[in-house]
Amino acid sequence: MPHQILKSLVAAVSIGSLLVSQHVHSCTGITLKAGDGAVVYGRTMEWGSFDLDSRVVIVPRGLKFTAQTPDKKAGKTWSSIYGVVGLDAVGKDIIADGINEKGLTVGQFYHPGSAEYPKYDPALAAESMSPLDVGLYLLSQCATVDEARAAMTTVRVVPVAEPAIGFAPPMHYLVTEPSGKAIVVEFFQGEMRIFDAPLGVITNSPGYDWHETNLRNYVNLSPVAIPDKKIGDLDFKPLGGGSGMIGLPGDNTPPSRFIRAVAATQTARPTATGDETIYELFRILDNFNIPLGAAEGSGEAKTAGMRSSTIWTTGYDTKNRVLYYHTQNNRRVRMVDLKKIDFAKTGELVRLPLDKQKSQDIEDVTPRK
């Protein structure tokens, strides 16, 4: 009888895991600061239903853009004040994650079950935009977090369906400047909410304020090992290193990843420069990679050719204005130096493939006779 109960329990857990895996929303963003003041922001991009076919996009100054609206009317129009480098998705002129020439970064993160945009009013089309327009808008218009905060009060983010997924993408946004100042922009019950984000960490649902409150459940966590304890005549010692982190949640849900991200960033090794901090950033973010079958998406998965639900991982040195990234296909880190780009001469969007070849760059160091 116990054996049958165990088999039933295992089967139930397995089925439950399959069901839950279709609804896990897994992008994670973190921020680190170097000894020389360089602030480094980075994130993982998870999407488990199909490849987003992201590219590196270079946006010049002076290019005109028109935002999307639900009824196809022209939405908010603007011209880029600042040059931008970022990663796009699904072949669209959007910036899923990027940096501008002033060092401002914007990351768009999935926020299902929480994001609820204002209703679209055709009379206000000229100030309306899609959730996917926000990243490009802020990066091309703003130099600081305060400017981004003010810019968001002049637009209405409304639910515009994205054909690739069949509905308006529920999003929230992490905006960071080179000083380390950061905000999170969210939409709740049709109203925009902006939170200060001093920890520079973001995951997904629920709301950012809920995640901050939930942190109080883990104030006992410490990088310092638990001391030995004597009970009666018995001496008890920790079984190994890391005992100060006992209780750290290990699953891939957004609340657990938020706690782990805060724990990892607050206990990161000291680094002297932005260049060195990029090493630490990627080390931390590698702990948040998600396998196929365990990330967000909708409908029937089309994962042929994909190797991971973590499609790409970015890192931005906001002081030195450099984008770094690696992908599901090639974990060699590549970079784009904004200081070497003449954003006045480009004239049009420039798109570069993330991978020249979708295979790992492996160096053969076998000794030769």
N, C-alpha and C positions, 0 to 999 in steps of 0.2 A: 504493500500500500504506500509506504513512504516513497518508494521508487517511482510509482505512478504520479504521485503529487509533485515530485521533483521534475519529472518529464513535462507535466502540464505547466508548471511554473516557468520552466525554461522556454517552452513554446510560446507562452503568453508574453514573456519578456521580449523574445525575438520578434514576434509580430508587432508588439508595441514599439519596439525600436525602429522597425521598418516604417511604421506610420509616422512616428515623430520625426524621423530623418527627413521626410519630405517637407517639414515645416520649420527646420532649424535655420536661423538667419545669422550668418556667421562672420561678417566682416568685423575686423578689430582695428582700431586706430590708437596709436600711442605717441607720446612726446617725451624727448629727453633733452637735457641741457648740458653742454660741454663746459669745461673749466674756463675757456676763453669767451664764454657767453653765447656761443653758437647754439641755436635751438634747432633740433632735428625732429621733424614729424614724419611718421610713416604709417602705412596700413596694409592689411591684406585685403584682397578682393576675392570673395567667394561667390560663385554662382554655379549651381550643380545641375542645371537642366540643359544648358547648351553653352558653347563657347561664345563669349561676348565679342570675340574678334577685335579686341582693343588694339589701338595704334597709338604711337606717340604723335601728338599734334602740337604744332608751333603756330601760335596766333599772333600776327603782327599788330602794331598800332594802326589805328585809323580804319579798321575794317568794320563795316556796318552789319548788325545782326537784328533779326526780327524774331521775337519769341512766339511760341506756339499757343494756340487757344483751342478749346473744345470744338468750336464751330468753324474753325479754319480761318477766322478773321485774323488780320494782322494784330499781333500782340505788342508788347513793349518793344520799342526799337531803341538801339543805342549803338554808339561807335566805340571801339576799344581804345581806351586811353593808355593802357599798359600792355606790353607784350606778355604772352602767357605760354607756358609749356605744360602739357598734361597728358593724360590718357583718356581716350574716348571709348565708346562702346556702341555695338550694333550698327556701325557704319554711319552714325549721326554726328552732326556738329555739336556735340555736347562734351563737357569735361567732367568725367566721373571723379577725377582726382587731379589736382594740379597746383602750380606755383606761378606767380607772376614776377616781373623783373624787380619789384620792390620787396620780394621775399614773403608776400602773403600767400598762404596755402588754403585751399578749400577741399574738403573731402565730402563726397555724397555717400550716405550710408542708408541701407534699407531699414525701414521702420514700420513693419507690418502690424496691423491691429492697433496702432497708436496714431499714425499720421492721419489727420482728417482736415482737408483743406477748405478754405472758404468756397461757397458756391459761386459758380461763374455767372457774372452779370455782363451780357453783351455790351451794355452801355459803358462798361469799364474795360473793354478789350485793350485799349491803348496802354493800360498799366498792368495788364495780366501776363502771366507766363506759366509755362509748364514746370513741374518739379525738376525736370532734367535741364532746364535753362539756367537754374540758379548758380551752379558752379561757374560757368563761363561768364555770366553776368557779373558776379562779384569779383572774380579775378581780373576781368578786363576793365573794371571801373574803380576799384578800391585799392588803396595802399596800406590801410591799417584796419584793425578790428573795429575801431570806432566808426570808420567810414563804412564798413560793411554793415554794421548795426543800423546806421542811418539809412543806407541804401535799401535795406530790406523793408523799411517803413514806407517806401515810395512805390512798391510793387505789390501785386496780389498774386500769390502762387495758387493756381487753381488746378483741379483734377483734369489733366489731359491724358487720354489713354495712349499707351505706347504699343504699337502693333505687335512688337516682338513678344510681348507677354499678355496682351489683351486687356489691360486695365491701366489706370493711372498709377505709376510706381509710388508707393509710400516711402517718403524719404525724410531724413533729417541730416544736418550738416555741421561739420566741425570746421571752424575758421580760426587760423592761427597766424600770428605775425612774428617777426624776428625777435621781438622783446620777450616772447613766451606768452603774451596775453592771448587768450583764446575764448571763444564763445561757441555754444551749441544753439542752432536754430531749429525749432520744431513747430509742428502744427497740431493743435489739440482742440477738438470740437469746433473746428472752423476758425480758430484764433491762432495767430502766431505767438510763440513764446520764445524768448531768448534768455539763455542761462550763461552766466560766467562759468568757464571751465578751467579752473586753475590747475587741475591734474592732467589736462591734455589727453584724456582717455575717452574713448567712445566705443560702444558696440551697437546693439540694436534695441529692440523693444524690451521693457516698456519705456516710459519717459525718463529723461536724463535726471530729473529730480528724484525719481524713485530709485535709480541706481545709486545716487549719492546717499540717500537715506539707508539703503541696504548695506552700504559700506560699514555702518555702525555695528553690524553683526559680526564683523571680522577684525575689530580693533585689537584683538589678542594676537594676531599674526605677527611674527617677528623673524628676522633673518638669524637671530641668535638662538642657538640650540637650547632646548629645555634642560634645566640642570638635573643632575642625578637626584633621586629621591629614595629615602629609606622608609620602608613600612615594616614595623616590627623588627625582626632580625634579618629582613631581606633588603638587599640593595638593588634598586632599579635604575638602569641607565638607558638612554635612548638607543635604539637599534642602529642608528647611523646618522649621518649628516642630514640637515634639513628638518630636524624635529620641531624647530620653531614655526614651521609652516604647516604643522598638522592641523587639519580642518580646512585647508585651502581647497575650494571646489575644483573638481577635475573634469566635469562634463563640458559640452560645447554650447550650452545654452547662453544667450546673451548676458544674463545676470552673473553666471559663473565666470564667463570670459572677462567681464568688466572687473570683477574682483581680482582675477589672476593678472590682468593687465596692470592694475594699480599696484599690486604686490611686486610685480616684476620691475616696473619702472621706478618704484620707490627704493628698491634694493639693487638697482643696476650698478655695475662697477663704475667708479669715477673715470671720466675720460677728459683729455686735455683740449681736444679740438673737434670741430665738426666732422672732419675726415674720420677720426677715430671713433666718434660717437655713432657713425653709420654702421660700423662693425657690430656695436652693441645693440643697435636698433634691429638689425636683421637677425641677430641671435635670438632676441626676445620674440620677434614676430614669427620666427620659425616654429615656435611652440604653439602657434594658433592655426597652423595649416590644417585643412579639413579634407578628408578623402572623398572620392566620388560617392554619391549616395547619401551624403550627410550635410547638404547645404541647401540654401533656398532655391526656389524656382517654381515653375507652375506647369501643369500639363505633363505630357509625356516627355521624358528625358531624351535628349538627343546628344549623347555623350561620346559618340564615336570619335576617336582621335584625341579625346581629352585624357589627361593623366592625373588630374586632381581637381577638386572643387575650388581650391585656391588657385585662381587663374594667374594672378600676378601679385607681387608685393612691391610697394614703392617706399622710398625714403627720400626726404627733402632736407637739404642743408639750407635753412632759410637765411643764414648769415652770408654764406658763400654762393647762394643762388644756384644750386646744383640739384638735379633730379637723378636719383639712382633707382634701378629696378632689377628684379629677376622674375622669371616666369615659370609656369608649370612645365615648360619644355626644356628650359635651360637655366640652371641656377647660377650661371656666371653673372655677376653684377655688371650692369652697363650704366652709362651716365650720359646726361645732357647738361652741358655747362651754359647757363643762360647768359653769362658774361661774354661769351664768344658769339652770340647771335645778334645781328643787327636787325632789331624789330622794326626799324623804319624802312628797310629795303625789301623785306619779304614780299609784301604786296598781296599775298593770298595765304590761305591756310596751307601749311606743309604737313604732310602725314608720312610717318615712317613706321615700318613694321616693327613690332616688339621683338620678333625673332626673325633673323635672316634665314635660318634653318630651324625647323622645329625638332631639334635634337640637342642633347646635352653636349656641351663643349668639354671634352675629356682630353687631357694631356697624357700621352703615353710616355711614362718615365722608365719603362723596362730597360735595364742595362743592355747595351749592345756590345758584342765582341769586336 
